[in-house]
Structure formats: structure tokens, C-alpha cells
Amino acid sequence: MNLFIVDPSNSYRNVIKLTLSNEDTQITEASNGNDGLAHLKNHKPSAICVAHELGDMDSFKFLKKLKLNKSLSNTPKFLLTSNSSPDFKRQAYDAGFTEIFIKSDFPTLKRALHSLMVYATLNISARVLYVEDTQSTADFTSHIMQSVGWKVKHVKSGEEAAKILDNTKKPFDIVVTDLVLEGEVSGIGLINLIRQGNERIRDIPILAVSGWNDLLRQVYVLKHGAGDFIAKPFNETDFLARAINLIMGKRARDELINQQEALYQKANIDSLTGINNRHFLDEYAEKLIKSALAKNEGVTLMLLDIDQFKDINDMMGHPAGDTILKTVASILKNNSHSNDIIARYGGDEFVVIIKDLNQQEVLERAETIRQQVAEAEPLGIAATCSIGLACHDKKIALQLVELLASIDQSPEDIELNYQALFKAADHSLYAAKKAGRNRVCMNNLLNPTQ
Ligand SMILES: Nc1nc2c(ncn2[C@@H]2O[C@H](COP(=O)(O)OP(=O)(O)OP(=O)(O)O)[C@@H](O)[C@H]2O)c(=O)[nH]1
């Protein structure tokens, strides 16, 4: 960023240079108004800082003369003054200064210049869906966006825009829409379509453009979900600043979502196998089982343990053991339904919670898994597993309720929860191991094996 300072005080200019020495800012300077104006005839800095007393003129006169230079009309002009009286400040704003800084308040000046620098060096690329029915306005605005390197898709109606949003694979960074459009869908209609659309489009920032600069309409448009509003005819810098703010805001939100997702993954996903970990299981299994039991749905807890895994590790090495763990996880995934929970409980032990299958179906699923593990032989290594099941199936649940009723008890009186199912499945697993491994055992809670 280039900063131009006009101040007669050599030492003050040096202090500013020192203050901004850590920023990526080139500073040029002049010590009086005429030298400053002469310099600015051939240079276009990113911002101009002017002291009030310039020796040969004051800052108001300086600014008046500077206004003749149209190429600087969009350049921010800052007044550096020691005069903090409200009247003086008002005069300075009336004269056209963008912002006023108290000379001794270096931190505030530094923050303002830092923001300006971030913005000036912001080289964002963007895909824009631009909806405007008047060709001349569309040409002018498209040119503004294309001149900063944005890719603009221009259409004239809300219907065309909706179709493109539906079909496009790569999402747009922003939708810029006029309120009056060709066809039946208005700009506000399009905003509603986007905000109430599918999850791929409903968060796209929207900049609404209108020929009517009327407050009620602005508020109405913002309430419908536009991120900002700009009235025609607009200034190029104003338009781009609003569009960039919307795009950057969306990017910041997306980054936050990605960070949350990464945190979730770290906390709940087993890094070796990519399936849920014990933390996730402890958090959600109880809720899932409780809700299944409350609705009298069947629920099964499957506990799978690789047989003599320690020997495999010892003989084939830890990395080979890891491959077996990954193979078992993918077999479990391939045999699961979307609402099952699959987790690596720890070491070579896996848990699957299955909803609403009867005993026979659960046994068949477990048997398939056992067989596939035995046949997989990753890296040519034979491995088997033992599976313990605790099945609380629907029919049994009803029998249980009847049984409890006959002894004057209700289902709430018995502890049928995650811990109980886990314990029962663990008994089954123990039974499977004891009976020689590579087999499935079931414990139906009403007829425990132990
Ligand atoms: N490769 C690998 N091994 C692991 C990992 N986590 C735990 N283990 C090993 O898994 C083995 C688990 O063995 P155990 O469950 O005690 O017993 P086992 O050899 O499987 O015998 P049974 O269960 O009685 O059939 C231990 O040797 C652990 O060191 C891991 O992430 N990768």
C-alpha cells in the first residue's frame, strides 16, 4: 500500500513512518501544500494523510484544490489534527475528509491504515451471478466486476437465475440482483427462492440493486435476506466494497464451519479407521438406545473383537495390524445402514448399534460380517473375529412389557439402557471367545447366556 503524507513537521512524518514500519506500506511525503499537490498530479497513493496547517495553505484549501484531480476522487483522505472540537471536525467532514485522526492517537491511525491495507491488497477472485434486465446497466456493472478479475454470469430474469443456481456444480460467491427483472420472478422473489432453497444455495451472499433509493424498500429487501442494498446509479468503489464485504463475510463463516467440522472430526472420529470413536459412542449411544426403547423399537448392540490380535501384531508387525483394523472397519461400514452407529471402542474392539432389526436379521448380519472378516485376508494375513450380540428386538420388547405387566411392573422399572446392552453383548462376546472364537453369540436379555 502507498501512503502519502503532507505535513510540515519532519519529526511528525518520521514518527508516522516509525509507527507503520511493521506494516507493508510505502510512504512518500511532502512538507507543504503546493509540493503535495504537485506530487499528486502524477501519483495515485492508496491514502492521503494531511496535517491541518501546511505552511503555505490549510488542509481545507488543500482539499479544495485536490478535488480538481478527478483521478483521486475515490482515494481516502485523512486529516491529522490536534483540534478535537466537534465544530472543527464537522467543518473537516464538510470539506470532504474521509476520516479525522487526532495527531497523538497513533494506535487509532495505525488500525485504520492497517484495515485499509488489508483491503487494498485483497485480491479476491469471485464467481458472480448477475441478474439485471437493462442491458446498458448490465454492461456497466459487469465491466466493474470484470475489471477486478471476477467471472460474471449475466442473466435477465429470475427464472434463468434459478435454473443456473439449480444446475451449477461450482457454487457462486455472490448473487447481484436488480429488483425489477424480466419474467415473472422479481428480485425479491429470487432472493426468497435462494434463501429458502437447498443447502448448496441458501447461504450465497446477495447484493440487491435498485433504481429506487427508498428506505422502506431497502429495509424490506434486507428483511428478505439480501446481505446489502445499493441504489443506482452507484459509484464503482462503493459497489465493489459492498460486494467484497459480503463475499469475505461468507468466506469467514465458511472457515468457521470448516474449523468446527475439523474439531468435531478430531473429537469424534478414530483417525486410523475413519469411523466414530469411543467418545462419540459414549455421547450418542445412550440417547439412541433410550429413544429406541421409549418407542418400543428393536435395538441391538454388536460387539466385535478381533481374535488373537496380539499374536498378529507380534508376528506381522504393528502396521499390518493397523491394516486389519481398517479392513474390519470398512467391512462394518459396508454392512451398515445409515442410522446405525459404528465405532471403534478401543484397541481391536468395535461396537455397532443397530435399530429395529429382529433377532434373526441381526444374527444374519453378524454372521455375514464374521464371514467377510475371515475371508478378507488383507496383505495375505488371515484374521478372524468373534461377535457378541445383545438384541432387544421388537417382539421381545413386547413380550417383556407383557411379562412385566404380569408381575405388576412397568418397563421403566428395569434398567434397559446402553450399559445394560453393552454388558449383555460383552457376555455374549466372552461366550464366543470361550467357545473357540470366530463365531457369533447372542444374548437376548430375557434369556441371558450367563
Ligand atoms: N496394530 C494395532 N494394534 C493395536 C492398536 N490398539 C491396540 N492394539 C493391540 O491390540 C491387541 C489387543 O489384544 P487383546 O484384546 O488383549 O487380545 P487378543 O490378542 O485380541 O486376544 P483375544 O481377544 O482373546 O482373541 C494388543 O496387543 C494391543 O497392543 C492399534 O491401533 N493398532
The ligand as an SDF file (V2000), in Angstrom:
LIG
                    3D

 32 34  0  0  0  0  0  0  0  0999 V2000
   -1.8230  -52.6170   15.2720 N   0  0  0  0  0  0  0  0  0  0  0  0
   -2.5010  -52.0900   16.3000 C   0  0  0  0  0  0  0  0  0  0  0  0
   -2.6480  -52.8080   17.4380 N   0  0  0  0  0  0  0  0  0  0  0  0
   -3.3550  -52.2730   18.4460 C   0  0  0  0  0  0  0  0  0  0  0  0
   -3.9310  -50.9970   18.3760 C   0  0  0  0  0  0  0  0  0  0  0  0
   -4.5860  -50.7510   19.5390 N   0  0  0  0  0  0  0  0  0  0  0  0
   -4.4130  -51.8480   20.3250 C   0  0  0  0  0  0  0  0  0  0  0  0
   -3.6700  -52.7830   19.6640 N   0  0  0  0  0  0  0  0  0  0  0  0
   -3.2390  -54.0980   20.1220 C   0  0  0  0  0  0  0  0  0  0  0  0
   -4.3740  -54.9600   20.1130 O   0  0  0  0  0  0  0  0  0  0  0  0
   -4.0860  -56.0800   20.9510 C   0  0  0  0  0  0  0  0  0  0  0  0
   -5.3740  -56.4580   21.6600 C   0  0  0  0  0  0  0  0  0  0  0  0
   -5.2070  -57.7110   22.1810 O   0  0  0  0  0  0  0  0  0  0  0  0
   -6.1890  -58.3390   23.2460 P   0  0  0  0  0  0  0  0  0  0  0  0
   -7.5500  -57.7730   23.0220 O   0  0  0  0  0  0  0  0  0  0  0  0
   -5.6330  -58.1330   24.6020 O   0  0  0  0  0  0  0  0  0  0  0  0
   -6.2020  -59.8250   22.9580 O   0  0  0  0  0  0  0  0  0  0  0  0
   -6.1970  -60.6700   21.6170 P   0  0  0  0  0  0  0  0  0  0  0  0
   -4.7870  -60.9400   21.2320 O   0  0  0  0  0  0  0  0  0  0  0  0
   -7.0110  -59.9850   20.5600 O   0  0  0  0  0  0  0  0  0  0  0  0
   -6.8840  -61.9920   22.0640 O   0  0  0  0  0  0  0  0  0  0  0  0
   -8.4270  -62.3680   22.1820 P   0  0  0  0  0  0  0  0  0  0  0  0
   -9.1780  -61.0820   22.2410 O   0  0  0  0  0  0  0  0  0  0  0  0
   -8.5450  -63.1430   23.4060 O   0  0  0  0  0  0  0  0  0  0  0  0
   -8.7280  -63.1380   20.9420 O   0  0  0  0  0  0  0  0  0  0  0  0
   -2.9660  -55.6330   21.8890 C   0  0  0  0  0  0  0  0  0  0  0  0
   -1.7930  -56.3300   21.5540 O   0  0  0  0  0  0  0  0  0  0  0  0
   -2.7610  -54.1430   21.5520 C   0  0  0  0  0  0  0  0  0  0  0  0
   -1.4040  -53.7420   21.6220 O   0  0  0  0  0  0  0  0  0  0  0  0
   -3.7360  -50.2540   17.1700 C   0  0  0  0  0  0  0  0  0  0  0  0
   -4.1990  -49.1300   16.9970 O   0  0  0  0  0  0  0  0  0  0  0  0
   -3.0340  -50.8460   16.1570 N   0  0  0  0  0  0  0  0  0  0  0  0
  1  2  1  0
  2  3  2  0
  2 32  1  0
  3  4  1  0
  4  5  2  0
  4  8  1  0
  5  6  1  0
  5 30  1  0
  6  7  2  0
  7  8  1  0
  8  9  1  0
  9 10  1  0
  9 28  1  0
 10 11  1  0
 11 12  1  0
 11 26  1  0
 12 13  1  0
 13 14  1  0
 14 15  2  0
 14 16  1  0
 14 17  1  0
 17 18  1  0
 18 19  2  0
 18 20  1  0
 18 21  1  0
 21 22  1  0
 22 23  2  0
 22 24  1  0
 22 25  1  0
 26 27  1  0
 26 28  1  0
 28 29  1  0
 30 31  2  0
 30 32  1  0
M  END
$$$$
